Amino acid sequence: NGKPGADLIVLPAGNTFMLARVGTDNSALLGDLDITDDVTLLGGSDETTVVDGAQLDRVFEILNSANVSMARMTIRNGKTNTDGGGLRVSQGGTVDLRYMRLTENIAATYGGGLTLAQGTVTIANSLIKLNTAQSGGGIDADDKLILRDVELTANTALIHGGGIYASSHNGVEIYDSAITSN
């Protein structure tokens, strides 16, 4: 989202989009994909539309209180020396994830699959599996988290919360979801 204002980005089914730019910054020039404005990312299928971090960096970071919707894709193989291996929501905003898979992401500290530092994240009809972190193998929630029909399974944490580590003062709501084998 290089231009101001809301954008729609369509990622077709049957494609794997690999990160290849080594390094870290918050301007989307290196490493992860930085989201700085409102955007909808629409994949073709949660099984065959894949954004792969290639273990070079986390996959996505949401900045600047952006409102973001992501649907029908897999976020995998993110890796970071800090938090949020697959996805990091760092500066507020509202994030809506539907029909997503967050798999095989690694964070050295918190949130292998997802770190919610500030903002509101709603996840529905999604799978969070095989992510690893020191705490919050699947999800680390420091702000408002809502799960609806989400499966968290086989995530690993070395200290706290294999599936979810929640220190949110705004609460975590879980509906019709399964948190197993973490």
C-alpha positions as CSV (number, residue, x, y, z in Angstrom):
1,N,0.0,0.0,0.0
2,G,2.3,2.7,-1.3
3,K,-0.4,5.2,-2.0
4,P,-2.6,6.9,0.7
5,G,-6.0,5.5,1.3
6,A,-7.5,2.0,1.4
7,D,-6.3,-0.6,-1.1
8,L,-7.4,-4.0,-2.3
9,I,-4.7,-6.6,-3.1
10,V,-5.9,-9.9,-4.7
11,L,-3.5,-12.9,-4.4
12,P,-4.8,-15.7,-6.6
13,A,-5.1,-19.4,-5.6
14,G,-2.3,-21.8,-6.5
15,N,0.5,-19.3,-5.8
16,T,3.3,-19.1,-3.2
17,F,4.7,-15.6,-2.7
18,M,8.1,-15.9,-1.1
19,L,9.9,-13.1,0.8
20,A,13.4,-12.6,-0.6
21,R,14.6,-9.2,0.8
22,V,16.9,-9.8,3.8
23,G,17.0,-7.1,6.4
24,T,14.8,-5.2,8.8
25,D,13.0,-1.8,8.5
26,N,9.5,-0.4,8.8
27,S,9.2,0.9,5.3
28,A,8.6,-2.3,3.4
29,L,12.0,-2.0,1.6
30,L,13.6,-5.0,3.5
31,G,12.4,-8.1,5.2
32,D,8.8,-8.3,6.2
33,L,5.8,-6.8,4.4
34,D,5.0,-3.6,6.3
35,I,1.4,-2.5,6.2
36,T,1.1,1.3,6.9
37,D,-2.4,2.1,5.7
38,D,-5.9,0.5,5.4
39,V,-5.8,-2.6,3.1
40,T,-7.7,-5.7,2.2
41,L,-5.6,-8.7,1.2
42,L,-7.8,-11.3,-0.5
43,G,-6.4,-14.7,-1.3
44,G,-8.0,-17.4,-3.5
45,S,-7.7,-20.3,-1.0
46,D,-6.4,-20.7,2.5
47,E,-4.7,-23.9,1.3
48,T,-3.1,-22.8,-2.0
49,T,-2.5,-19.0,-1.6
50,V,0.6,-18.9,0.5
51,V,2.8,-15.9,1.7
52,D,6.0,-17.5,2.8
53,G,8.6,-15.7,4.9
54,A,11.3,-18.2,4.0
55,Q,12.5,-17.8,7.6
56,L,14.1,-14.5,6.6
57,D,11.9,-12.3,8.8
58,R,8.4,-12.1,10.1
59,V,5.9,-12.1,7.2
60,F,3.7,-9.1,7.9
61,E,3.8,-6.1,10.3
62,I,0.9,-3.8,10.7
63,L,1.8,-0.2,11.7
64,N,0.2,3.2,12.0
65,S,-3.2,2.1,13.3
66,A,-4.1,0.6,9.9
67,N,-7.4,-1.2,9.4
68,V,-6.5,-4.5,7.7
69,S,-8.6,-7.4,6.4
70,M,-6.9,-10.6,5.3
71,A,-8.8,-13.6,4.0
72,R,-8.3,-17.0,2.3
73,M,-4.5,-17.4,2.5
74,T,-1.7,-19.1,4.5
75,I,1.0,-17.1,6.3
76,R,4.0,-19.4,7.0
77,N,7.7,-19.7,7.7
78,G,8.1,-16.3,9.3
79,K,11.0,-16.0,11.7
80,T,12.1,-13.2,13.9
81,N,14.5,-12.5,16.8
82,T,11.7,-10.5,18.5
83,D,7.9,-11.1,18.5
84,G,5.3,-12.0,15.9
85,G,6.8,-14.6,13.6
86,G,3.9,-14.7,11.2
87,L,2.1,-11.4,11.9
88,R,2.7,-8.5,14.3
89,V,0.1,-5.8,15.0
90,S,2.2,-3.2,16.7
91,Q,0.5,0.2,16.6
92,G,-3.2,-0.2,17.0
93,G,-5.7,-0.5,14.3
94,T,-8.3,-3.2,13.6
95,V,-7.3,-6.5,12.0
96,D,-9.8,-9.0,10.7
97,L,-8.5,-12.4,9.7
98,R,-10.9,-14.9,8.0
99,Y,-10.3,-18.3,6.5
100,M,-6.6,-18.0,7.3
101,R,-3.8,-20.4,8.2
102,L,-0.9,-19.3,10.3
103,T,1.6,-22.1,10.3
104,E,5.2,-22.9,11.0
105,N,6.2,-19.4,12.2
106,I,8.9,-18.8,14.8
107,A,9.4,-15.9,17.2
108,A,12.3,-15.7,19.7
109,T,10.2,-14.0,22.3
110,Y,6.3,-13.8,22.0
111,G,3.7,-14.9,19.5
112,G,5.1,-17.4,17.0
113,G,2.0,-17.1,14.8
114,L,0.7,-13.7,15.8
115,T,1.6,-10.9,18.3
116,L,-1.1,-8.4,19.1
117,A,0.8,-5.5,20.9
118,Q,-1.8,-2.8,20.4
119,G,-5.2,-2.8,18.6
120,T,-8.0,-5.3,18.0
121,V,-7.7,-8.5,16.2
122,T,-10.6,-10.8,15.2
123,I,-9.9,-14.2,13.8
124,A,-12.6,-16.4,12.3
125,N,-12.8,-19.8,10.6
126,S,-9.0,-20.2,10.8
127,L,-6.2,-22.6,11.7
128,I,-3.2,-21.6,13.8
129,K,-0.8,-24.6,13.9
130,L,2.9,-25.5,14.4
131,N,4.1,-22.1,15.5
132,T,6.8,-21.6,18.1
133,A,7.8,-18.9,20.6
134,Q,9.1,-18.4,24.1
135,S,5.6,-17.4,25.2
136,G,2.4,-17.6,23.1
137,G,3.4,-20.2,20.6
138,G,0.3,-19.6,18.6
139,I,-0.8,-16.2,19.7
140,D,0.5,-13.5,22.1
141,A,-2.3,-11.0,23.0
142,D,-1.6,-7.8,24.8
143,D,-4.8,-6.1,23.6
144,K,-8.3,-7.1,22.4
145,L,-8.5,-10.5,20.8
146,I,-11.6,-12.2,19.5
147,L,-11.6,-15.8,18.2
148,R,-14.6,-17.4,16.4
149,D,-14.4,-20.9,15.0
150,V,-10.6,-21.1,15.3
151,E,-8.4,-24.1,15.8
152,L,-5.2,-23.6,17.7
153,T,-3.2,-26.9,17.7
154,A,0.4,-28.2,18.0
155,N,1.9,-24.8,18.8
156,T,4.8,-24.7,21.2
157,A,5.9,-22.3,23.9
158,L,9.1,-22.7,26.0
159,I,7.7,-20.9,29.0
160,H,4.0,-19.8,28.8
161,G,0.9,-20.4,26.7
162,G,1.5,-23.0,23.9
163,G,-1.7,-22.0,22.2
164,I,-2.3,-18.5,23.6
165,Y,-0.5,-16.2,26.0
166,A,-2.8,-13.4,27.0
167,S,-1.9,-10.5,29.1
168,S,-4.6,-8.2,27.7
169,H,-6.3,-5.7,29.9
170,N,-9.0,-5.4,27.2
171,G,-9.9,-9.1,27.2
172,V,-9.9,-12.2,25.0
173,E,-13.1,-13.6,23.7
174,I,-13.3,-17.2,22.4
175,Y,-16.3,-18.6,20.7
176,D,-16.8,-22.1,19.1
177,S,-13.0,-22.7,19.0
178,A,-10.6,-25.6,19.8
179,I,-7.3,-25.1,21.6
180,T,-5.7,-28.6,21.7
181,S,-2.3,-30.3,21.9
182,N,-0.3,-27.2,22.5
